[in-house]
Amino acid sequence: MNYTLHQLQVFLKIVETKSITKAANKLFLTQPAVSIQFKNFQDQFDIALTEIVGKQVYITDFGHEIAEMAQRIIDEMYAINYKTSHYKGILSGRLRLTIVSTGKYIMPYFLSDFLKINHDVELTMDVTNKSKVLESLANNEVDFALVSVLPDKMKVEEEVLLKNHLYLIGNLDEKFHKTTYPKSFLNDIPLIYRETGSGTRFVMESFFEKSRVKVRKKMELTSNEAVKQAVIAGLGYSVMPLIGAHTELLNKDLQIIPISGLPVTSTWRLIWLKSKKLSPVAHAYLDYLKQHKEEVLEKNFSWLKEF
């Protein structure tokens, strides 16, 4: 065997993405470069690591076993680097987060200065929906998760970041008066939903259920950005987090329609497993967050007070 660490990293990214093209994009390499590295790695084994069916890459059972061992090798490599930095008195290591998709408007602001101060800390942040976020947390694959709805059956610790306000949002094709409309207004308009598993959808549907309104679902989309563009195009209305529609509201691409009972308010929280032994980097980040949270809020989110 004469594989390289780079080949292991390439193979692990293929396992993660199940695609040569996506792996290349994630690694900032060309597709041919990734294909060559993977071929050189595969040629060292008599058993196939992957199978190609159509255009889809499938990882064989043997491939999954090799990936697990490859991950352990990579982790040990990082451990050597982190241990060296530790002896130099430098904070280093990997900070692993998973956040719900709307959290991308929030989390970078709570990370930026910490990462600038601690140059040797490496960040891994997965942006996905609530269901996958909680799955990663439950499997102990991450240090922290950012959610706006707490899990029911998981014992977690939390650090509250800021309030999450959801309003009924529409484009500017129709003018609405400033008087608050009754909840029954929701019965008469086409509504655009986020996908099942989304925290935004959970909060929205909970509001509809408590309000006893029978809404008309027009379509279902898988990201906040897709919902915004659909609303701007006039395909319907949606109950959306203010944090994700702020720019479009300021630019007059969208408007808030006042509805009785709205905004619905949840809370953005950074959570972690109650039983988890946090790494030195995770501990350091949590301490930083507790000390500087109010500064971050005042610097980057004071505009929320205007709504």
C-alpha positions as CSV (number, residue, x, y, z in Angstrom):
1,M,0.0,0.0,0.0
2,N,1.3,3.4,-0.9
3,Y,-1.6,5.8,-0.5
4,T,-1.3,9.4,0.5
5,L,-3.2,11.6,3.0
6,H,-4.5,13.6,0.1
7,Q,-6.0,10.5,-1.5
8,L,-7.7,9.6,1.8
9,Q,-9.2,13.1,1.9
10,V,-10.4,12.8,-1.7
11,F,-12.0,9.4,-1.0
12,L,-13.7,10.6,2.1
13,K,-15.2,13.6,0.3
14,I,-16.5,11.2,-2.4
15,V,-18.1,9.1,0.3
16,E,-19.6,12.1,1.8
17,T,-21.0,13.6,-1.4
18,K,-21.5,10.4,-3.4
19,S,-20.3,12.4,-6.4
20,I,-17.0,13.0,-8.1
21,T,-18.2,16.5,-9.3
22,K,-19.5,17.5,-5.9
23,A,-16.3,16.2,-4.2
24,A,-14.2,18.3,-6.6
25,N,-16.3,21.4,-5.8
26,K,-16.0,20.9,-2.0
27,L,-12.2,20.4,-2.3
28,F,-11.8,23.3,-4.7
29,L,-10.2,20.9,-7.3
30,T,-11.0,20.1,-10.9
31,Q,-13.1,17.0,-11.6
32,P,-10.2,15.3,-13.5
33,A,-7.8,15.9,-10.6
34,V,-10.2,14.2,-8.2
35,S,-10.9,11.3,-10.6
36,I,-7.1,10.7,-11.0
37,Q,-6.5,10.7,-7.2
38,F,-9.4,8.4,-6.6
39,K,-8.3,6.0,-9.4
40,N,-4.8,5.8,-7.9
41,F,-6.3,5.1,-4.5
42,Q,-8.7,2.5,-5.8
43,D,-5.9,0.7,-7.8
44,Q,-4.3,-0.3,-4.5
45,F,-7.3,-2.5,-3.6
46,D,-8.4,-5.7,-5.3
47,I,-12.0,-5.0,-4.1
48,A,-14.1,-2.2,-5.5
49,L,-14.6,0.8,-3.2
50,T,-17.5,2.2,-5.3
51,E,-20.0,1.3,-7.9
52,I,-21.3,3.6,-10.7
53,V,-24.9,3.0,-11.6
54,G,-26.0,5.5,-14.3
55,K,-24.4,8.7,-13.1
56,Q,-24.7,7.9,-9.4
57,V,-21.8,6.9,-7.2
58,Y,-22.6,4.1,-4.7
59,I,-20.2,3.2,-1.9
60,T,-19.7,-0.6,-1.4
61,D,-19.7,-2.2,2.0
62,F,-15.9,-2.6,1.7
63,G,-15.7,1.1,0.7
64,H,-17.6,2.2,3.8
65,E,-15.2,0.1,6.0
66,I,-12.1,1.7,4.3
67,A,-13.7,5.2,4.8
68,E,-14.1,4.6,8.5
69,M,-10.4,3.7,8.8
70,A,-9.5,6.6,6.6
71,Q,-11.4,9.0,8.8
72,R,-9.5,7.7,11.9
73,I,-6.2,8.2,10.1
74,I,-7.1,11.8,9.1
75,D,-8.3,12.5,12.7
76,E,-5.0,11.3,14.1
77,M,-3.2,13.6,11.6
78,Y,-5.2,16.5,12.9
79,A,-4.5,15.4,16.5
80,I,-0.8,15.6,15.8
81,N,-1.1,19.1,14.5
82,Y,-3.3,20.2,17.4
83,K,-1.0,18.7,20.0
84,T,1.9,20.6,18.5
85,S,0.0,23.8,18.7
86,H,-1.1,23.1,22.2
87,Y,2.5,22.8,23.4
88,K,3.2,26.2,21.8
89,G,0.3,27.7,23.8
90,I,-1.9,28.2,20.7
91,L,-5.6,27.2,20.7
92,S,-6.1,24.8,17.8
93,G,-8.5,22.1,16.7
94,R,-11.7,21.7,14.8
95,L,-15.0,23.4,15.7
96,R,-17.8,21.4,14.2
97,L,-21.3,22.9,13.8
98,T,-24.5,22.0,12.1
99,I,-27.1,24.7,11.6
100,V,-30.6,25.0,10.1
101,S,-30.6,26.7,6.8
102,T,-32.0,30.1,8.0
103,G,-29.2,30.1,10.6
104,K,-26.7,31.1,7.8
105,Y,-28.0,34.6,8.3
106,I,-27.0,34.5,12.0
107,M,-24.2,32.1,12.8
108,P,-21.3,33.7,10.8
109,Y,-21.6,36.8,12.9
110,F,-21.1,34.8,16.1
111,L,-18.0,33.1,14.7
112,S,-16.2,35.8,12.8
113,D,-14.1,37.4,15.6
114,F,-13.5,34.1,17.4
115,L,-11.9,32.7,14.2
116,K,-9.9,35.9,13.6
117,I,-8.4,35.7,17.1
118,N,-7.7,31.9,16.9
119,H,-6.1,31.4,13.5
120,D,-5.4,27.7,14.1
121,V,-9.0,26.8,14.7
122,E,-10.6,25.0,11.8
123,L,-14.3,25.4,11.2
124,T,-16.6,22.8,9.8
125,M,-20.2,24.0,9.4
126,D,-23.0,22.0,7.7
127,V,-26.1,24.0,6.7
128,T,-29.2,21.8,6.3
129,N,-32.8,21.3,7.6
130,K,-33.8,20.8,11.2
131,S,-34.2,17.0,10.9
132,K,-30.7,16.5,9.6
133,V,-29.3,19.0,12.2
134,L,-30.8,17.0,15.0
135,E,-29.6,13.7,13.5
136,S,-26.0,14.9,13.4
137,L,-26.3,16.1,17.0
138,A,-27.8,12.8,18.2
139,N,-25.0,10.9,16.4
140,N,-22.4,13.0,18.2
141,E,-21.0,14.2,14.8
142,V,-20.8,17.8,15.9
143,D,-19.9,20.0,18.8
144,F,-22.9,22.4,18.5
145,A,-26.1,22.8,16.6
146,L,-28.1,26.0,15.9
147,V,-31.8,25.6,16.0
148,S,-34.9,27.7,16.6
149,V,-37.0,24.7,17.9
150,L,-35.7,22.6,20.7
151,P,-35.7,18.8,20.2
152,D,-38.4,16.9,22.2
153,K,-36.5,13.7,23.1
154,M,-32.9,14.8,23.4
155,K,-31.2,16.0,26.5
156,V,-29.3,19.1,25.6
157,E,-27.6,22.2,27.1
158,E,-28.3,25.5,25.4
159,E,-27.0,29.1,24.9
160,V,-29.7,31.5,23.8
161,L,-28.5,33.8,21.0
162,L,-31.5,35.9,19.8
163,K,-35.2,35.9,19.1
164,N,-36.6,34.6,15.8
165,H,-39.6,36.6,14.6
166,L,-41.8,35.2,11.8
167,Y,-44.1,37.4,9.8
168,L,-46.5,37.0,6.8
169,I,-44.5,38.2,3.8
170,G,-45.7,39.1,0.3
171,N,-44.4,41.0,-2.7
172,L,-45.5,44.6,-3.6
173,D,-48.0,43.6,-6.4
174,E,-50.9,44.4,-4.0
175,K,-51.2,47.2,-1.5
176,F,-52.3,46.3,2.1
177,H,-53.4,48.8,4.7
178,K,-51.6,49.0,8.0
179,T,-54.6,47.9,10.1
180,T,-54.1,44.3,11.3
181,Y,-55.9,41.7,9.3
182,P,-57.8,38.9,11.0
183,K,-56.3,35.4,10.9
184,S,-59.1,34.3,8.5
185,F,-57.2,36.4,5.9
186,L,-54.8,33.4,5.6
187,N,-57.7,31.2,4.3
188,D,-57.9,33.2,1.1
189,I,-54.3,33.4,-0.1
190,P,-51.9,30.9,-1.7
191,L,-49.2,30.0,0.8
192,I,-45.6,28.8,0.1
193,Y,-44.3,26.2,2.6
194,R,-40.8,25.1,3.5
195,E,-40.1,21.4,3.2
196,T,-41.1,18.8,5.9
197,G,-38.4,18.8,8.6
198,S,-37.8,22.5,8.5
199,G,-38.0,24.5,11.7
200,T,-39.7,27.4,9.9
201,R,-42.4,25.0,8.7
202,F,-42.9,23.6,12.1
203,V,-43.4,27.0,13.7
204,M,-45.7,28.1,10.8
205,E,-47.9,25.0,11.0
206,S,-48.1,25.3,14.8
207,F,-49.4,28.8,14.4
208,F,-52.0,27.7,11.8
209,E,-53.2,24.8,14.0
210,K,-53.5,27.0,17.1
211,S,-55.3,29.7,15.1
212,R,-57.7,27.1,13.6
213,V,-57.3,28.4,10.1
214,K,-57.6,26.3,7.0
215,V,-54.9,27.5,4.7
216,R,-54.3,26.8,1.0
217,K,-50.8,25.4,0.4
218,K,-49.6,26.5,-3.1
219,M,-46.2,24.9,-3.2
220,E,-43.4,23.5,-1.1
221,L,-39.7,24.6,-1.5
222,T,-36.5,23.4,0.1
223,S,-34.8,26.6,1.1
224,N,-35.5,30.1,2.5
225,E,-33.9,31.6,-0.6
226,A,-36.2,29.7,-2.9
227,V,-39.2,30.7,-0.9
228,K,-38.2,34.4,-1.0
229,Q,-37.7,34.3,-4.8
230,A,-41.1,32.6,-5.2
231,V,-42.8,35.3,-3.1
232,I,-41.0,38.1,-5.0
233,A,-42.1,36.6,-8.3
234,G,-45.8,36.7,-7.1
235,L,-46.3,32.9,-6.7
236,G,-47.8,33.3,-3.2
237,Y,-47.1,34.4,0.4
238,S,-45.2,32.8,3.2
239,V,-44.7,33.1,6.9
240,M,-40.9,33.7,7.1
241,P,-38.2,34.6,9.6
242,L,-37.5,38.3,9.6
243,I,-33.8,37.5,9.8
244,G,-33.9,35.9,6.4
245,A,-36.0,38.6,4.6
246,H,-34.4,41.8,6.0
247,T,-32.5,42.9,2.9
248,E,-35.5,42.3,0.6
249,L,-37.8,44.3,3.0
250,L,-35.4,47.2,3.0
251,N,-35.1,47.1,-0.8
252,K,-38.9,47.1,-1.1
253,D,-38.9,43.7,-2.9
254,L,-41.1,42.3,-0.1
255,Q,-43.5,43.7,2.5
256,I,-44.8,42.6,5.9
257,I,-48.6,42.0,5.9
258,P,-49.9,42.6,9.5
259,I,-51.9,39.6,10.7
260,S,-53.5,39.1,14.1
261,G,-51.2,36.8,16.1
262,L,-48.1,37.5,14.1
263,P,-45.2,37.7,14.5
264,V,-44.7,34.3,15.9
265,T,-41.6,34.3,18.0
266,S,-39.2,31.4,18.6
267,T,-35.6,31.6,19.9
268,W,-32.3,30.9,18.1
269,R,-30.3,28.6,20.4
270,L,-26.9,27.0,20.2
271,I,-27.3,23.5,21.7
272,W,-25.1,20.6,22.5
273,L,-25.6,17.1,24.0
274,K,-25.9,17.2,27.8
275,S,-23.6,14.2,28.1
276,K,-21.0,15.5,25.6
277,K,-17.4,16.1,26.8
278,L,-16.6,19.3,24.9
279,S,-13.2,19.6,23.3
280,P,-10.8,22.5,24.4
281,V,-11.8,24.4,21.2
282,A,-15.5,23.9,21.8
283,H,-15.1,25.0,25.5
284,A,-13.1,28.1,24.4
285,Y,-15.8,29.0,21.8
286,L,-18.6,28.6,24.4
287,D,-16.7,30.9,26.8
288,Y,-16.1,33.4,24.1
289,L,-19.8,33.4,23.1
290,K,-21.0,34.0,26.7
291,Q,-18.6,36.9,27.1
292,H,-19.1,38.6,23.7
293,K,-22.7,37.7,22.7
294,E,-24.2,41.1,23.6
295,E,-21.5,42.9,21.6
296,V,-22.3,40.7,18.5
297,L,-26.0,41.4,18.9
298,E,-25.6,45.2,19.2
299,K,-23.1,45.4,16.3
300,N,-25.0,43.2,13.8
301,F,-28.6,42.8,14.9
302,S,-29.7,46.1,16.4
303,W,-31.9,46.6,13.3
304,L,-34.3,44.0,14.7
305,K,-35.6,46.5,17.1
306,E,-37.1,48.5,14.2
307,F,-39.7,45.9,13.6
